[in-house]
Amino acid sequence: MINENIKLIQKELIKHNIGAYIVPTNDYHSSEYVSEYFKERKFLSGFTGSQGTLVITKNNSFLFVDGRYFIQAENQIKNTSITLMKMGEPGVPTLEEILNSTLQDGENLGVNAKYISIKQGLKYSNLAKSHNGQLVDIDLVKELWLDRPPLPKEKLWILEDKYSGEKISSKLARIRKIMANCQANSLLITTLDDIAWALNLRGNDIPCNPVFLSYLLIKNDNATLYIDQDKITNEVRDYLLSNNVSIKDYDDIASDLEKEIDKVMLETSKVNYSLYLHIHNGIIDEENPTYLMKAIKNDVEVENLKLAHIKDGVALTKFMYWLKTNVGKIEMSEISAQDYLYKLRSEQPNYIEPSFNTICGYKEHAAMMHYSATKETDVPLKKEGMLLVDSGGQYYEGTTDVTRTFILGPISKEEKHHFTLVLQANLNLHAAIFLEGCKGINLDILARGPIWDELIDYKCGTGHGVSYLMNVHEGPNGFRWKIVPERNDSGTLVPNMITTDEPGIYLEGKYGIRHETELLCVDKGTTEFGHFLGFECITLCPFDLDGINVDELTQKQKDVLNTYHKDVYEKLSPYMNEEERVFLEKYTRAV
């Protein structure tokens, strides 16, 4: 079916004089994860990863993915006519290079303009013009996808002040102050987590991300939320109106933008190109004011998040006890294990849903960074090897994201060495103290260094920002060894930001190891040499000591590990039964 659909699109390309058609992984809001309605790239290619771009030309088709998805994409498209393009690998052309080599003189470039940002749209438009063509806004999937899922219709709900820590009126006042500094008459926000944060509202339009499809237009004395009004309860309507936020239909945004007089502030890397075509006056291209505001958690959010991590740690530690106690004694598989972890999390007070699809990979499956077990790939767990579990939860108290690699039985000398190496990397970053003004790019070597020392690397960042009851990935904070502009995670580290610490080693066909914790940026003090910052680890779950070669750890690394495990035991042991407490004491013992 995949090959047939691509051939049908290729016929349309000839009909419309389009040399290439771009199918991104996107919705109308530059979301990282999207609802089923928007998964056109998955429908056309069969590749299920959360990121990737499909390009269909008159004679060929190409799937561009980054290093997180090389193995997965190769497996999922191997029986199709699609060529895999491993982004960033030596000798692999970029998407732009493929387009330039494909477009003939006078041919157009096609894309659904709602799926690309203004910045991308202008770039593609210039590329098409360089071939004496133009960028054509066209939807070639609509007629093919006959059983397309409907747009979500979930109701919105209000995030109470005891969770948000700041009223909507205060947030809008802070936003308007920045608008005034930029001399903007209005601010257009289209990113869903920014809208949810600004209005203290949550929804359920994207699985694992409690946000809702909408646009927000803020002016100096009022604001308008554009949304499917079937999602608005009477309570939410009254709440918005009482805060001088009016409500209009989702699709009204385009015509309303045409009426804007001047000085519309927006972020061209986030707002979709289709909306840009409706704005006829001056644009002020600035980052959403909410972007940095929501990344710096307030004191209420920080205390709530610490509570969320206690709950999450209880669930994950109980899972660790169950897993290591029962493997080889009862039947279990990747899917049944992750289902049991889901059950344990769902028993925690104020739990809402997972924060992303659980990665539960046994042995070689864990080498695929974003592996997701299916009925076809599910394997039984045995009393041998390693199981990598990357999971998280959405609680009223916030969002969690944690990875542990569990030792199920005998492992090789190499596996134990690599397990220890990744732990060293995690602990080094955990223990960092640095001057105010540092960015993740300044600190990444602390984690990646021990792994680089052995000429090994992992093809992803070392860490990302985490939201408060929204998207599990958020900027502008992150840890990377180089700047990746489209990730927008190279911002300055500021107290009360939360960033994951998740180095790893992934050997295709053998195994994968990742240790992930969340780090809260905190003040460390001021001296004559400057203002210093550091990290407090808020994730609470033991590292599996069965995988560690203690002799390879430095004394400082042992101290950091022992202090962390002491904290884990003190905070989690009150929630364990006697057998679990004894188990926890064993796996948090000093080394």
C-alpha positions in Angstrom: 0.0 0.0 0.0 2.9 2.4 0.8 4.4 2.0 -2.7 1.0 2.4 -4.3 0.2 5.6 -2.4 3.6 7.1 -3.3 3.0 6.3 -7.0 -0.4 8.1 -6.8 1.3 11.2 -5.4 3.9 11.0 -8.1 1.1 11.1 -10.7 -0.2 14.3 -9.0 3.2 15.8 -9.1 3.3 15.5 -12.8 -0.2 16.9 -13.1 0.7 20.0 -11.1 4.3 20.5 -12.4 5.7 19.8 -9.0 9.2 18.4 -8.9 9.2 17.4 -5.2 6.6 17.2 -2.4 7.6 17.5 1.3 5.8 15.7 4.0 7.1 16.8 7.5 6.2 15.3 10.9 4.1 18.1 12.1 0.7 19.6 13.0 -0.3 23.2 12.5 1.5 24.2 15.7 5.1 23.0 15.3 4.4 20.3 17.9 7.1 17.6 18.5 4.4 15.0 19.0 1.1 15.1 17.1 -2.3 13.6 17.3 -3.2 10.7 15.0 -5.0 13.1 12.6 -1.7 14.7 11.6 0.4 11.6 11.1 0.7 11.9 7.3 4.3 10.9 7.1 3.6 7.7 9.1 0.6 7.0 6.8 2.7 7.4 3.6 6.0 5.7 4.8 5.1 3.3 7.6 7.9 4.8 9.7 6.4 5.5 13.2 9.2 7.6 14.8 8.3 11.0 16.3 10.6 12.9 13.9 11.4 12.6 10.2 10.7 14.1 6.8 9.5 12.4 3.7 10.3 13.8 0.3 8.5 12.4 -2.8 9.9 13.3 -6.2 8.5 12.3 -9.6 10.8 9.2 -9.6 12.0 8.6 -6.1 11.2 9.0 -2.4 13.4 9.8 0.5 13.0 9.5 4.3 15.3 11.8 6.4 15.8 10.9 10.0 18.3 11.7 12.7 20.6 9.3 14.6 17.9 8.4 17.1 15.9 6.6 14.4 18.5 5.1 12.0 17.9 1.5 13.1 14.1 1.8 13.5 13.6 3.6 10.2 15.7 1.1 8.3 13.6 -1.8 9.6 10.3 -0.1 9.0 10.9 1.0 5.3 13.0 -2.0 4.1 10.2 -3.4 2.0 9.2 -0.1 0.4 10.6 2.0 -2.5 11.7 4.7 0.0 15.4 5.5 0.4 16.6 6.1 4.0 18.7 9.3 4.4 20.7 9.2 7.6 21.0 12.9 8.5 24.4 14.1 9.5 26.3 11.0 8.3 29.3 11.5 6.0 28.3 11.5 2.3 24.6 11.7 3.0 23.0 14.6 1.1 20.8 17.1 3.1 17.2 17.6 2.3 18.0 20.9 0.6 20.7 19.2 -1.5 18.2 16.6 -2.7 15.6 19.2 -3.5 18.2 21.3 -5.5 19.4 18.3 -7.4 15.8 17.1 -8.2 14.0 20.3 -9.2 14.2 21.0 -12.9 14.0 24.5 -14.4 10.5 25.8 -14.0 9.3 23.1 -11.7 7.5 23.9 -8.5 8.0 22.7 -4.9 4.9 21.4 -3.1 4.0 21.3 0.6 1.0 21.7 2.8 1.8 25.2 4.1 0.1 24.5 7.5 2.8 21.9 8.2 5.9 24.2 7.9 7.0 27.3 9.8 7.3 30.7 8.2 11.1 30.3 8.4 10.9 27.0 6.5 8.4 28.4 4.0 10.5 31.4 3.1 13.5 29.1 2.7 11.6 26.7 0.5 10.1 29.5 -1.5 13.6 30.9 -2.3 14.8 27.5 -3.2 11.9 27.0 -5.7 12.5 30.5 -7.1 16.1 29.6 -7.7 14.8 27.0 -10.1 12.3 29.4 -11.7 9.5 27.8 -9.9 7.4 28.6 -6.8 6.4 27.1 -3.5 2.9 25.6 -4.0 0.6 25.2 -1.0 -1.1 21.9 -1.8 -2.6 18.9 0.1 -1.9 15.7 -1.8 -2.7 13.4 1.1 -6.3 14.3 1.8 -7.8 12.3 -1.1 -5.7 9.2 -0.3 -6.2 8.9 3.5 -9.8 7.7 3.4 -9.9 6.3 7.0 -8.1 9.2 8.5 -8.7 9.6 12.3 -10.8 12.6 13.3 -9.5 15.7 15.0 -9.6 15.3 18.8 -12.6 16.7 20.7 -11.4 16.4 24.4 -12.6 18.9 26.9 -10.2 21.5 28.5 -9.7 21.8 32.3 -8.3 24.5 34.6 -4.9 24.0 36.3 -5.5 25.4 39.8 -3.2 28.0 41.3 -1.9 25.4 43.9 -0.3 23.6 40.9 0.5 26.5 38.5 1.9 28.8 41.2 0.9 31.9 39.2 -2.4 33.3 38.1 -3.3 33.9 34.4 -3.6 37.7 35.1 0.0 37.8 36.3 1.3 35.8 33.3 -0.5 37.9 30.8 0.8 41.1 32.5 4.4 39.8 32.2 3.8 38.9 28.6 2.4 42.3 27.8 5.4 44.0 29.3 7.7 42.2 26.9 5.3 43.1 24.0 5.5 46.8 25.0 9.3 46.6 25.0 9.2 45.2 21.5 6.6 47.9 20.5 4.2 45.1 19.4 0.4 45.8 19.0 -0.4 42.1 19.3 1.3 38.7 19.9 0.4 35.6 18.1 1.2 32.3 19.9 0.6 29.1 18.1 2.7 26.6 20.1 0.4 24.5 22.2 2.5 24.3 25.4 3.0 28.0 25.4 -0.7 28.6 25.2 -1.5 26.0 27.9 1.1 27.6 30.2 -0.1 31.2 29.6 -3.8 30.4 30.3 -3.3 27.8 33.0 -5.4 25.4 31.0 -4.7 21.8 30.0 -6.4 19.4 27.5 -5.9 16.0 25.9 -5.5 16.6 22.1 -2.1 14.9 21.9 -1.4 11.6 23.7 0.9 12.1 26.7 0.9 15.8 26.2 -1.9 17.6 28.1 -2.3 20.4 25.5 -5.1 21.4 23.1 -5.2 22.6 19.5 -5.6 26.3 19.5 -4.2 29.7 18.7 -3.8 32.6 21.1 -3.8 36.3 20.0 -2.8 38.7 22.8 -3.4 42.4 22.6 -2.6 45.2 25.0 -6.0 45.1 26.7 -7.6 41.7 25.7 -6.8 38.3 24.3 -8.6 35.8 22.1 -8.4 32.0 22.2 -9.1 30.3 18.8 -10.3 26.7 19.4 -13.0 24.2 18.6 -15.6 25.5 21.0 -17.0 22.0 21.7 -14.0 21.6 23.9 -14.9 24.5 26.2 -16.9 23.6 29.3 -19.0 26.3 31.0 -16.5 26.4 33.8 -13.6 27.1 31.4 -15.7 29.6 29.4 -16.5 31.6 32.6 -12.8 31.4 33.7 -11.5 32.8 30.4 -14.1 35.5 30.1 -13.5 36.6 33.7 -9.8 37.1 32.7 -10.7 39.1 29.6 -10.0 36.3 27.2 -12.6 35.9 24.5 -13.2 32.6 22.6 -13.6 32.2 18.8 -13.6 29.3 16.4 -10.3 27.6 15.6 -10.4 28.5 11.9 -11.2 32.2 12.5 -7.6 32.9 13.2 -6.7 33.3 9.5 -9.3 36.0 8.7 -8.7 37.8 12.0 -5.0 38.1 11.2 -5.9 39.8 7.9 -7.5 42.6 10.0 -4.4 43.2 12.1 -3.2 46.7 11.4 0.6 46.5 12.2 3.3 45.2 14.4 2.3 41.5 14.9 4.8 39.9 17.2 5.4 36.2 16.5 8.1 33.5 16.2 8.8 32.7 12.5 10.3 29.4 13.4 7.1 28.3 15.1 4.1 29.9 13.4 2.9 28.1 10.3 3.5 29.5 6.8 -0.2 29.3 5.9 -1.0 31.9 8.6 1.9 34.1 7.4 0.1 34.3 4.0 -2.8 36.1 5.8 -0.7 38.8 7.5 -0.4 41.8 5.2 1.4 44.2 7.6 4.6 44.4 9.7 5.8 41.3 11.6 8.1 41.6 14.6 10.0 38.3 14.7 10.8 37.5 18.3 10.9 34.4 20.5 7.6 33.7 22.3 7.9 35.5 25.7 6.4 32.4 27.3 9.3 30.2 26.1 11.7 31.2 28.8 9.0 32.0 31.4 7.7 28.5 31.5 11.2 26.9 31.5 12.0 28.7 34.8 9.8 27.0 37.2 8.3 29.0 40.1 8.8 27.9 43.7 5.3 26.2 43.8 6.1 24.3 40.7 9.5 23.2 42.0 8.0 21.8 45.3 5.2 20.1 43.4 7.7 18.5 41.0 9.7 17.1 43.9 6.5 15.5 45.1 5.8 14.1 41.7 9.2 12.5 41.6 8.7 10.8 45.0 5.5 9.3 43.6 7.3 8.3 40.4 10.2 6.9 42.3 7.9 4.8 44.4 6.3 3.3 41.3 9.6 2.7 39.5 11.4 1.2 42.5 8.5 -1.2 43.2 8.8 -2.1 39.5 12.5 -2.7 39.9 11.8 -5.0 42.9 9.1 -6.9 41.0 11.3 -7.2 37.9 14.5 -8.4 39.5 12.7 -10.7 42.0 10.5 -12.4 39.5 12.5 -12.6 36.2 13.0 -16.2 35.3 10.3 -17.3 37.7 7.2 -16.1 36.0 6.5 -15.3 32.4 7.2 -11.7 31.4 7.9 -9.8 28.2 8.7 -6.3 27.2 5.1 -5.4 26.8 3.9 -7.1 30.0 6.7 -5.4 32.0 5.9 -2.0 30.7 2.2 -2.7 31.4 3.0 -3.6 35.0 5.0 -0.3 35.4 2.0 1.6 34.0 -0.2 -0.1 36.6 2.1 0.9 39.4 2.2 4.5 38.2 -1.5 4.7 37.8 -2.0 3.8 41.4 -0.1 6.9 42.5 -2.3 9.9 43.7 -2.9 12.6 41.1 -1.5 10.5 38.3 -3.0 11.5 34.9 -1.2 9.6 32.1 2.2 8.6 30.7 4.4 11.6 29.7 5.5 9.7 26.5 5.3 6.2 25.1 7.4 3.9 27.3 10.6 2.5 25.8 11.1 -1.0 27.2 13.9 -2.6 25.2 15.5 -6.0 26.1 19.1 -6.7 24.9 19.5 -5.6 21.3 16.2 -3.8 21.2 17.6 -1.3 23.6 20.2 -0.3 21.0 17.3 1.5 19.2 17.1 4.7 21.2 13.3 5.2 20.6 12.3 1.5 20.4 8.6 0.8 21.1 7.6 -2.8 21.7 4.8 -4.1 19.6 3.1 -7.5 19.3 5.4 -8.3 16.4 8.6 -7.3 18.2 7.8 -8.3 21.8 10.2 -10.8 23.3 10.2 -12.7 26.6 12.5 -11.5 29.4 15.0 -14.0 30.7 17.3 -14.2 33.7 20.2 -12.8 31.6 21.2 -9.5 29.9 19.9 -6.0 30.4 16.5 -4.3 30.1 16.4 -0.6 29.3 13.2 1.2 30.5 12.7 4.9 29.7 9.4 6.1 31.0 7.6 9.0 32.7 4.3 10.2 34.1 2.1 13.2 34.0 0.9 14.2 37.5 -1.0 17.3 38.7 2.3 18.0 40.4 4.2 17.9 37.1 6.0 15.8 34.5 8.6 13.1 35.0 11.1 11.4 32.7 13.5 8.7 33.9 15.5 5.9 32.5 17.0 2.9 34.3 18.9 0.0 32.8 18.2 -3.1 34.8 20.5 -6.2 35.1 18.3 -9.3 34.7 21.1 -11.9 35.0 24.7 -12.5 33.9 26.2 -9.9 31.6 29.5 -9.8 29.8 32.6 -7.9 31.0 32.1 -5.4 28.1 28.5 -4.8 29.1 29.5 -4.2 32.7 32.2 -1.8 31.7 29.9 0.2 29.4 27.2 0.2 32.1 29.7 1.7 34.5 31.0 4.1 31.9 27.5 5.5 31.3 27.0 5.9 35.0 30.3 7.8 35.3 29.0 10.1 32.6 25.7 10.7 34.4 27.4 11.3 37.8 29.9 13.7 36.4 27.2 16.0 35.0 25.1 15.6 38.2 28.0 16.9 40.2 28.8 19.9 38.0 29.4 23.3 39.5 29.7 26.2 37.0 29.6 29.9 36.6 26.4 31.8 35.9 26.1 32.3 32.2 27.1 28.7 31.2 25.0 26.8 28.7 24.5 23.1 28.2 27.1 23.2 25.4 29.7 24.2 28.1 28.9 21.2 30.3 28.1 18.4 27.8 31.7 17.2 27.8 31.4 16.2 31.5 29.0 13.5 30.5 30.2 12.7 27.0 33.9 12.8 27.9 34.3 9.4 29.6 32.5 7.8 26.6 34.5 9.8 24.0 37.7 8.7 25.8 36.9 5.2 24.5 36.0 6.5 21.0 32.3 5.9 21.5 29.5 8.4 21.0 25.7 8.5 21.3 23.8 10.2 18.4 21.6 12.5 20.5 21.8 15.3 23.1 22.7 14.5 26.6 19.6 16.1 28.0 16.6 18.3 27.5 14.4 20.6 29.4 11.2 19.1 31.0 7.9 21.0 31.3 5.4 21.2 34.1 2.4 19.0 33.2 2.9 19.6 29.4 5.5 18.4 26.9 8.2 16.1 28.2 10.7 18.0 26.0 11.0 21.8 26.2 13.6 24.4 25.6 15.6 26.5 25.8 17.8 24.5 28.2 19.5 21.3 27.2 22.9 19.5 27.0 24.6 19.1 23.6 28.1 19.1 22.4 27.1 21.3 19.4 24.4 23.7 18.6 21.5 22.3 16.6 19.4 25.3 15.7 16.1 23.5 15.1 16.2 22.0 18.6 16.5 25.4 20.2 18.0 23.9 23.4 21.2 25.9 23.7 19.9 28.5 26.2 21.7 29.8 29.3 21.1 27.6 32.4 19.1 29.5 35.0 18.1 28.5 38.6 14.8 26.5 38.7 15.2 25.1 35.2 15.0 21.3 35.0 17.1 19.4 32.5 17.6 15.7 32.0 21.0 14.0 32.3 20.8 10.9 30.1 24.1 9.8 28.5 24.1 6.3 26.9 25.9 3.7 24.8 24.0 1.9 22.0 25.6 -0.9 20.1 23.5 -2.1 17.1 22.5 -5.7 17.4 23.9 -6.1 20.9 22.5 -3.8 23.6 21.7 -0.3 24.7 22.4 1.4 28.1 21.0 4.7 29.4 20.9 6.2 32.8 18.6 9.2 33.1 17.8 11.6 35.9 16.3 15.1 36.1 18.5 17.9 37.4 17.2 21.1 39.0 19.5 24.1 38.5 20.2 25.7 41.8 22.4 28.4 43.3 25.7 27.4 44.8 26.9 30.7 46.1 28.8 33.9 45.1 32.5 34.5 45.7 35.0 37.1 44.5 35.2 34.9 41.3 31.5 35.1 40.5 28.1 33.6 41.0 28.2 29.8 40.8 25.4 27.3 40.0 25.0 23.6 40.2 22.4 20.8 40.2 20.0 19.0 42.6 18.9 15.6 41.3 15.1 15.3 41.8 14.7 11.9 40.2 14.4 9.2 42.9 15.2 5.6 41.9 18.3 3.4 42.5 20.8 2.7 39.8 21.2 -1.0 39.5 24.3 -1.8 41.4 24.5 -5.2 39.9 25.8 -3.6 36.7 28.6 -1.5 38.2 32.2 -2.2 38.3 33.0 -0.2 41.5 36.8 -0.3 40.8 36.2 1.9 37.7 34.6 4.7 39.7 36.6 7.6 41.1 36.2 8.5 44.7 34.2 11.6 43.8 31.9 9.5 41.7 31.4 7.0 44.5 30.6 9.9 46.9 28.0 11.4 44.5 26.4 8.0 44.0 26.4 7.2 47.7 24.9 10.6 48.6 22.2 10.2 45.9 21.3 6.6 47.0 21.1 7.8 50.6 18.6 10.4 49.5 16.6 7.9 47.5 16.4 5.5 50.5 15.3 8.2 52.9 12.6 9.6 50.7 11.2 6.3 49.2 11.5 3.7 52.1 8.4 5.0 54.0 6.3 4.0 51.0 7.7 0.4 50.7 6.5 -2.8 52.3 9.1 -4.7 54.3 10.3 -6.9 51.4 10.6 -3.8 49.2 12.3 -1.8 51.9 15.0 -4.5 52.3 15.4 -4.6 48.6 15.7 -0.8 48.4 18.3 -0.9 51.2 20.4 -3.4 49.3 20.3 -1.4 46.1 21.1 1.9 47.8 23.9 0.6 49.9 27.2 2.6 49.9 29.8 1.5 47.5 
